[in-house]
Amino acid sequence: MRTRTLVLAGLTAALLTTMSTRAQQPVSPDNAPVPEMPKQATRTGKHVNRIIDMWLKGQPVYYAQIAGGYDKGKEMAATKADYITYEMEHGPLDFKELRDFMRGLVEAGPTRSGHKTPAVIVTLPIPGTTDALRANAWMVQQALAAGVHGILLCNAESPEAARLMIEASRYPFAPRVEGLAQGTRGNGSQGYASQMWGVTSEEYMRIADPWPMNPDGEMLFGLKIENPRADANVETSVRVPGIAFAEWGPGDHGFHIMGRPGTYSGGGESAPQMAAVRRRVLNATKAAGIRFLNACNENNVIDQLKDGVMICTGGDTPAADKGRAFTKRTDPW
């Protein structure tokens, strides 16, 4: 009797596991109308996302990194930065504050370039593993519902994690893309976000898709390749449809490669093993046709740009001014 009970219990567990696995598989209803992916952008005029306008002109962009609420949003509406990294990886995970920040940007806008707000890219405290993304895709959707323009996935260790982030960002009726399952964003996510973008809810749901995968898309998604596990997969991770940029995360890489800061002399980003990691990530982005992000300062910004960097830190600093002058940028900031 005991043996029979154990066998039945094992069969039940196996059945439940199979059902759970099947439940995770994407299902595309036969009657769901899905538009074709546009071959080129159908919108005219400025993009909602200022970064895209700059990249289409071959210009690098410069960002500022902050956190905060409504007052910080009003303050940052006048930033010279092309976009804002809103920090929630190690800062407070507060989506109400993020919404207030976006509202502050809108109410104090538009920008000098004529965009409703600077673009806002959010970092989230999701480890970039498949299991973590599957369990925490709600964070991606909460951030997008606040009206931001993209997500930068920290410690992006696998292409599967990157894919899950992109799928969480897309609506089920978005144009089908080979290599991606049906999107999972739900109804109601468009209300506040469309107000922040200054478009109707219907238009928001059409253009809230990753660029340049969708030429009409206005959202950008990136990967932080910042540990040895991520390094091992970088060439495939950066090729996931919908990924537009990547960086090499020198701070976290230093923890893994160099050890605790203060316990070694010399080295840092210039150490051979660190330089090799940077070069691998940079080469992977170039091969995949996506953009590379790197920290820039006034002393190295021109060398960084010559090396292929298309996203620099320091949007409000002399380094950015120097970089813009070097690339002969004429757009206001």
C-alpha positions in Angstrom: 0.0 0.0 0.0 2.8 2.4 0.9 4.6 1.6 -2.4 1.4 2.3 -4.3 0.9 5.6 -2.5 4.4 6.7 -3.3 4.0 5.8 -6.9 0.7 7.7 -7.2 2.3 10.7 -5.5 5.2 10.6 -7.9 2.8 10.4 -10.9 0.8 13.3 -9.6 3.9 15.4 -9.1 5.1 14.6 -12.6 1.7 15.5 -14.1 1.6 18.8 -12.2 5.1 19.6 -13.4 4.1 18.9 -17.0 1.0 21.0 -16.7 3.0 23.9 -15.1 5.5 23.7 -17.9 2.8 23.7 -20.6 1.1 26.6 -18.8 4.3 28.6 -19.3 4.3 28.1 -23.1 2.9 30.9 -25.2 -0.4 30.3 -26.9 -1.4 32.3 -30.0 -5.2 32.2 -30.6 -6.0 31.5 -34.2 -8.4 34.4 -34.3 -6.1 37.0 -32.8 -5.6 39.7 -35.5 -1.9 40.6 -35.7 -0.6 43.4 -37.9 2.5 43.0 -40.1 5.6 44.6 -38.9 6.1 47.9 -40.7 9.2 47.9 -43.0 9.9 51.5 -42.2 8.5 54.1 -39.8 5.1 55.4 -40.6 5.1 58.3 -38.1 6.4 61.7 -39.1 8.0 64.4 -37.0 9.8 64.0 -33.8 9.9 60.7 -32.0 8.4 60.4 -28.5 11.8 59.0 -27.5 14.5 61.6 -28.0 17.3 59.0 -28.1 15.9 57.5 -31.4 16.0 60.9 -33.1 19.7 61.3 -32.2 20.7 57.8 -33.2 18.9 58.2 -36.6 21.2 61.2 -37.2 24.3 59.1 -36.2 24.7 61.1 -33.0 25.8 59.6 -29.6 23.6 60.3 -26.6 24.4 61.3 -23.0 22.5 60.4 -19.9 22.0 61.5 -16.3 21.3 59.0 -13.5 18.9 59.9 -10.7 16.0 58.8 -8.5 13.2 60.8 -6.9 9.6 61.9 -7.3 7.6 64.8 -8.6 10.0 67.7 -7.6 12.9 65.8 -9.1 11.0 65.4 -12.3 10.2 69.1 -12.5 13.9 69.8 -12.0 15.1 67.3 -14.5 12.7 68.5 -17.3 15.4 71.1 -18.1 18.3 68.7 -18.1 20.8 68.9 -21.0 20.9 65.1 -20.9 19.3 63.2 -23.8 17.9 60.7 -21.4 17.6 59.9 -17.8 18.4 56.6 -16.2 16.0 56.2 -13.3 17.8 54.1 -10.7 15.7 51.4 -9.0 18.3 48.6 -9.0 19.8 49.8 -5.7 17.5 52.7 -5.1 13.9 52.4 -3.7 11.6 50.2 -5.7 8.8 52.8 -5.6 6.5 52.8 -8.7 4.3 55.5 -7.2 7.4 57.8 -7.0 8.3 56.9 -10.5 4.9 57.9 -11.7 5.2 61.2 -9.8 8.6 61.7 -11.4 7.2 61.3 -14.9 4.3 63.7 -14.1 6.9 66.3 -12.9 8.8 65.9 -16.2 5.6 66.4 -18.2 4.3 69.4 -16.2 7.6 71.2 -16.4 8.2 70.3 -20.1 8.7 70.3 -23.0 12.4 70.0 -23.5 14.5 72.4 -25.4 14.6 69.9 -28.2 10.8 70.0 -28.4 10.1 66.6 -26.9 7.5 66.2 -24.3 10.1 64.8 -21.8 13.6 63.5 -21.9 13.5 59.8 -22.5 13.6 57.7 -19.2 15.2 54.3 -19.0 14.7 52.4 -15.7 17.0 49.9 -14.0 15.2 47.3 -11.8 16.4 45.0 -9.0 15.8 41.9 -11.1 18.8 39.6 -11.4 19.1 38.9 -15.1 18.5 35.2 -15.0 15.7 33.3 -16.6 14.0 32.3 -13.3 14.2 35.8 -11.9 12.7 37.3 -15.1 9.9 34.8 -15.2 9.0 35.5 -11.6 9.5 39.3 -11.7 8.3 40.4 -15.2 5.6 42.4 -13.3 8.3 44.9 -12.4 9.0 45.5 -16.1 5.3 46.0 -16.7 4.8 48.3 -13.7 7.7 50.5 -14.9 6.4 50.8 -18.4 2.9 51.6 -17.1 4.4 54.6 -15.4 5.2 56.0 -18.9 8.9 55.4 -19.1 10.7 54.7 -22.4 12.6 51.5 -21.7 14.4 49.2 -19.3 18.1 48.4 -18.7 18.3 44.8 -17.5 21.1 44.4 -14.8 23.3 41.4 -14.6 21.8 40.1 -17.9 23.1 36.5 -17.7 21.3 34.8 -20.5 19.5 35.3 -23.8 16.4 33.7 -22.3 16.3 36.4 -19.6 16.6 39.1 -22.2 13.8 37.5 -24.3 11.5 37.3 -21.3 12.0 41.0 -20.6 11.1 41.9 -24.2 8.0 39.6 -24.2 6.9 41.2 -20.9 7.1 44.6 -22.6 4.9 43.8 -25.6 1.2 43.6 -26.1 -0.3 40.3 -27.3 -1.4 41.9 -30.5 2.0 43.4 -31.4 3.5 42.3 -34.7 4.9 38.8 -34.5 8.6 38.5 -34.4 10.6 35.3 -35.0 12.3 34.2 -31.8 9.8 35.9 -29.5 6.6 34.5 -28.0 3.4 36.5 -27.8 3.6 39.6 -25.6 2.1 39.6 -22.1 1.3 43.3 -21.3 -2.3 43.7 -20.2 -5.2 46.1 -20.7 -5.0 49.1 -18.4 -1.3 49.6 -18.8 -1.8 52.1 -21.5 -3.8 54.7 -19.6 -1.2 56.7 -17.5 1.6 55.9 -19.9 -0.2 57.4 -22.9 -0.7 60.6 -21.0 3.0 60.8 -20.2 3.8 60.4 -23.9 1.2 62.8 -25.1 -0.6 60.3 -27.4 -4.0 58.6 -27.3 -4.3 55.2 -25.6 -4.8 53.6 -29.0 -1.7 55.2 -30.5 0.3 54.3 -27.4 -0.5 50.6 -27.8 0.6 50.7 -31.4 4.0 52.4 -30.8 4.8 51.0 -27.3 7.1 48.4 -28.9 10.9 48.0 -29.0 12.9 50.0 -31.5 14.6 49.3 -33.9 12.9 45.9 -34.1 9.7 47.8 -34.8 10.4 50.9 -36.9 7.4 52.6 -35.3 8.5 51.5 -31.8 9.4 54.1 -29.2 10.9 51.9 -26.4 14.5 51.0 -25.9 15.8 47.9 -24.0 19.4 47.3 -22.9 21.5 44.7 -21.2 24.2 45.2 -18.5 26.7 42.4 -19.1 28.4 42.6 -15.8 29.6 39.2 -14.5 31.4 36.2 -15.9 28.2 34.2 -16.4 26.8 37.1 -18.6 30.1 37.3 -20.4 29.8 33.6 -21.5 26.5 34.4 -23.2 27.0 37.9 -24.4 27.2 37.1 -28.1 23.8 35.5 -28.1 22.2 37.8 -25.5 22.8 40.9 -27.5 21.1 39.3 -30.5 17.7 38.8 -28.9 15.1 40.6 -30.9 14.2 44.0 -29.3 17.6 44.6 -27.6 19.0 48.0 -28.7 22.1 48.5 -26.5 24.4 47.0 -24.0 27.1 47.9 -21.5 29.9 46.0 -19.8 29.3 47.1 -16.1 32.9 47.8 -14.9 31.8 48.3 -11.3 30.3 44.8 -10.9 32.9 43.2 -13.2 35.6 44.6 -10.9 34.0 42.9 -7.9 34.1 39.6 -9.8 37.5 40.0 -11.4 39.6 42.3 -9.2 38.1 41.7 -5.8 37.1 44.0 -3.1 38.1 47.6 -3.8 41.0 48.7 -1.6 42.6 45.3 -1.6 44.6 45.7 -4.8 46.7 48.5 -6.2 46.6 49.6 -9.8 44.4 47.8 -12.3 40.8 48.9 -12.2 39.3 49.3 -15.7 42.7 49.4 -17.3 43.7 46.0 -15.9 44.2 43.6 -18.8 41.4 41.2 -17.7 39.0 44.1 -17.4 40.0 45.6 -20.7 39.4 42.2 -22.3 35.9 42.0 -21.0 35.1 45.5 -22.2 36.4 44.6 -25.7 34.4 41.4 -25.8 31.1 43.3 -25.0 31.9 46.1 -27.4 32.7 43.7 -30.2 29.5 41.7 -29.5 27.4 44.9 -29.8 29.1 45.9 -33.1 28.6 42.4 -34.5 24.9 42.5 -33.5 24.4 46.0 -34.8 23.3 47.5 -31.5 24.7 50.4 -29.5 27.4 50.3 -26.8 27.2 52.3 -23.5 30.3 53.3 -21.6 31.2 55.8 -18.9 32.8 58.9 -20.3 34.7 61.8 -18.7 36.2 65.0 -20.1 39.5 63.3 -20.6 38.4 60.3 -22.5 35.1 61.1 -24.2 36.6 61.7 -27.6 38.5 58.4 -27.5 35.3 56.6 -26.3 33.4 58.0 -29.3 36.1 57.0 -31.7 35.9 53.5 -30.3 32.3 53.2 -31.1 30.5 54.3 -27.9 27.0 55.6 -28.7 25.8 56.2 -25.1 27.9 58.1 -22.6 27.4 59.1 -19.0 27.5 62.7 -17.9 24.6 64.3 -19.8 24.9 67.5 -17.8 28.7 67.7 -17.7 31.5 69.3 -19.7 32.3 65.8 -21.0 29.0 65.8 -22.9 29.6 69.3 -24.2 33.0 68.2 -25.5 31.5 65.1 -27.1 28.7 67.0 -28.8 31.2 69.5 -30.2 33.4 66.7 -31.5 30.5 65.0 -33.4 29.3 68.4 -34.6 25.9 68.0 -33.1 23.5 70.8 -34.1 20.3 69.7 -32.3 19.5 71.7 -29.1 20.0 70.1 -25.7 
